[in-house]
Amino acid sequence: MIRPQQTALWPPPEGFVLVPSQVDGIELYAPAPETAPKEETRSFKCPACSGVTAYNATQQRLACAHCGRVQDMSAEVVGAQAAEFEFTLETMERAQYGWGEARRELACENCGAVVTVAPDVLTDTCAFCGSHRVLARDTVGNALRPTALIPFVVDQGRCQTLAREWLGRGWMHPSELRDVRALRELTGVYLPFWTFDTHVHADWEAEVGTERTERYYSDGEWKTRTVIDWSWRSGRVHLPVDDHLVVGTDRVSRVVLEKVLPFDLSALTTYEPGYLAGWQTKTYDVLLQQAWETAKREIRDLSKRACYSDTGSHHVRNFRMTADFADELWRYVLLPVYLASYCLEDKTFQVMVNGQTGKVGGQKPVAWLRVWLAIAALLSPGACLGLLGLLLTPLGGVGVVGLVIGAILFVAALVGAFIIFNQARSSEEA
């Protein structure tokens, strides 16, 4: 609806608001976007004693630490039916913001991580890097509100046991790992994640090789050989993608995070602020559009593998693919992990436990002296036997046999040493 500016005091119809106009002298009105009703933030107090309540992972209910009273949660498990949204301006205008409860932010001056906690929580340690340079501040409240979350199922006691068992496992690590103080400081944190649904239609074209066996005559006898016949082929692959997960923060190690995946997204529950009571929540620092670009790169790789499979051959060259995305949907969710950072040998390492499944991952220092001694012990028999065989070679067959066996053992030991070295190095990956 438009009107000339000369008409004085002309009231717009109900439900219409003034919007920017590209034409001078013309006012433009449009229907006001629908917005969710503003709701008051909640604080969780026990109705019996007014004490602070927190979500209890074991009971999966709100519990008061003072009088023991428990309260059921009003949320419901929705799984794949959790709300999803299109990439439209209207969606962002109607989205809810803030946490829906009173919270404050803790910002780490060392690594930059920002988490939210209940107003009465006191802590001076960053769960992401172990630093004590943590500042408290008021929340801004302009971040999107999650549509769903997976509540903590593994309690802290069980989590500490699992982490201690994991840290003490493996002969190539220092024995003092079992007693690191970080095990007593594992912090439950809801991490932000974006999930994406889409349908990919990928058109591919490539030279595809087909193997055949042919006989040929050489050196007075018939022999066989494998020949590859190349031909141009093309095809189309439809790849439905459901709940492709992208972490919403760059403050955790992707290598460590991969070790504690997957989460069972069928347990997604409608967002209820009570699940956050007593727990830290990481604010997302990877924005929706950034996460979508990451997801598209990863989905294109999946599409490429699907197209290679569609060729029906292991011999492919000059491959080209065009992928079109349709019906894109996104969802913002919170997923539970326990985090701890610890220092050993002047290095900082991170431990992570999946708060739903109890799966443990992380970084462990390596006792390299043990590793090199083990590699030396592995290589020694083959090297000694080969050297002995070499010395006995002038005596005839015994020396040759010893040399051959020693060489075989040494090569096998080299393979084993390579595996051990890679395992040790991967333990310290960041």
Sequence and secondary structure as in RCSB ss.txt:
>XXXX:A:sequence
MIRPQQTALWPPPEGFVLVPSQVDGIELYAPAPETAPKEETRSFKCPACSGVTAYNATQQRLACAHCGRVQDMSA
EVVGAQAAEFEFTLETMERAQYGWGEARRELACENCGAVVTVAPDVLTDTCAFCGSHRVLARDTVGNALRPTALI
PFVVDQGRCQTLAREWLGRGWMHPSELRDVRALRELTGVYLPFWTFDTHVHADWEAEVGTERTERYYSDGEWKTR
TVIDWSWRSGRVHLPVDDHLVVGTDRVSRVVLEKVLPFDLSALTTYEPGYLAGWQTKTYDVLLQQAWETAKREIR
DLSKRACYSDTGSHHVRNFRMTADFADELWRYVLLPVYLASYCLEDKTFQVMVNGQTGKVGGQKPVAWLRVWLAI
AALLSPGACLGLLGLLLTPLGGVGVVGLVIGAILFVAALVGAFIIFNQARSSEEA
>XXXX:A:secstr
 EEETTSTT    TTEEEE  SSTTEEEEEE          B  B TTT  BEEEETTTTEEEETTT  EE    
 B GGGS  B S HHHHHH  BS SB  EEEEETTT  EEEE TT      TTT  S EEEEE    SB  SEE 
   S HHHHHHHHHHHHT  TTS GGGGG GGGGG EEEEEEEEEEEEEEEEEEEEEEEEEEEEEEEETTEEEEE
EEEEEEEEEEEEEEEEEEEEEES SSS HHHHHHH    GGG EE  GGGGTTSEEE   S HHHHHHHHHHHHH
HHHHHHHHHHHT S EEEEEEEEEEEEEEEEEEEEEEEEEEEEETTEEEEEEEETTT  EEE     HHHHHHHH
HHHHHHHHHHHHHHHHHGGG HHHHHHHHHHHHHHHHHHHHHHHHHHHHHHHT  
